[in-house]
Amino acid sequence: MGLNDTPSGNRFTIGLFGPRNAGKSSLVNKLLGQELVLTSEVAGTTTDPVYKSMELLPLGPVLFIDTAGLDDEGELGLKRVDKSYEILRKCDLAVFVLDATRHESQFPEMAREFLAEAGKRKLPAVVAINKYEGGAEEAEIRSQFDLPADIAPVCTNALNGTGIDRLKQAIVSAARFEEPEIGLTDGIVNAGDVVLLVTPIDSAAPKGRLILPQQQVIRDILDKGAMALVSKEAEVKSALAALGRSPDIVITDSQAFKSVANDIPADMPLTSFSIIFSRQKGNLELQLRGALALGTLAAGDKVLISEGCTHHRQCNDIGTVKIPKLVRKVQPDVEFDWTSGGEYPGDLSKYKLIIHCGACMLNRREMQYRLREADAQGVPIANYGMVIAYCNGILERAIRPFGLRRIDNGF
């Protein structure tokens, strides 16, 4: 991935939902302007969510997600429906697609249920009536599908391209942006600063590439007019000597926290990539309270370790090996569960603590959902970097650049 590419976690995310064979995949292709998504007249062709990126002006970089039909049947079909609703968590806008040739009662009911769920999440929604052949007025279509009065349907036909521009305009008009994400190094890096980045070579990264968080932080530093010196953990002392001056801050991979803290002066600002992403995508104060909850774990407690991405597990993987080993130094008799990618349990009540990755592959809406669910269910949630810092006795130092200070069991 090039440094100028926009990661999916930073794109405006638009999901297409609706019954099987309503033409969701065909609409995605028309919106993209390319035949990139498999289509068929056979109902249920789309079984797993399909992700496609594009530029949609004036929104900018967007991510379209094509989902399986919400009327799927059978044991496997119901799992697909659950997966489609799971996708709703990360969407910034939903397009609900109905088939103009079918008026069966379950479709209006499905639409009402979906739109109600979107409304509960304060998620803007657009309704597209696809396979429209013309002739019917909007009022007639609204009556046929029993749509709410505040929904203005967009009539489309993905086969001949009718209404695609109107659908794009409806998406742009309905789009609402949350507060802009804070820049990765906002408040801790300024123009002219020198930043030492400690980046161990991740064995899970493709050969010749840095992992995504490292790439994005480097770009953010350069955009600020600051300078970055990049080294591996074994060369930290040499890097400091080569600079000839103290860096304004050291940002390290969390896995190297202990060795880096030992190799730099105690008063030198220090934090980690993971904590930086935690602040951008989530709520640093909430996750700090979660890190402090490590000290309250008791024998037999269950901890959930959740990663936002899926990758090949290495023999010394951070989520399945390193963090459990560190946590067991605090409380030897805890038990662990793991989730990855889009997986995130609805019922968190059996857990005493959730430890989450930095969420570089998740968008802010999805991470906010996870934090809200944990907080609503009374389960502390922490970040990888904070947990590693806590277990190594440097949590207060790691959060100090953000103006947070730990005081006893608070901050």
Disulfide bonds with the S-S distance in Angstrom:
none
